[in-house]
Structure formats: structure tokens, C-alpha cells
Amino acid sequence: MSRPTPPSLTAAELSALKALWALGPSTVAEVRRYLGDVSAYTTVMTLLSRLAQKNAVVVDRAREPFLYTANVSRDQVQGAGAGAGHNRL
């Protein structure tokens, strides 16, 4: 199955996606910890939810806490070229 066309991402969304690339499938708490605990848990949850709406991540709701997995590769996002933060990959 081919991966989706990468969406336009904000710098904050890109940071969360970078965490998923580094960590692999992760919970909100794991992504938050990777980002240095500088954002509130609910802020990271919102970022991951937005990324899911954009099909940039897949959510495993079969378990709790939910697991988030990157659905676009670093190369796909870098290749998209447009949007905030893409030059900081």
C-alpha cells in the first residue's frame, strides 16, 4: 500500500512527527518526553490528533493509551518542500 501525499505541516506538527520517526510507535506521553516535556500533555495530544486528521500518522485505538505511528516518511515530507518547517528536517 502506498503512503499518502505528505500534508502541509506546522513547525510544531513537524516536531511531533520527528519524534515518531525517532521513537517508532509511541504514546502521547512518550512523544511529550522526547520533546523535552516543554508542552502540556494535551497540547501534544492535539498535535498528534491533527497529524492523524492529515493522515500523517496512524492511531492504534485498540489499546490504551493510544499508539501513534508515522504514516509519512522523512523523505516524503522533505520531498514535499512546501510548508512551515520542512527545511529543518
PyMOL commands that set and color helices and strands:
alter all, ss='L'
color gray80, all
select helices_A, chain A and resi 11-23+28-34+41-53+74-80+86-88
alter helices_A, ss='H'
color red, helices_A
select strands_A, chain A and resi 57-60+67-70
alter strands_A, ss='S'
color yellow, strands_A
deselect
rebuild
show_as cartoon
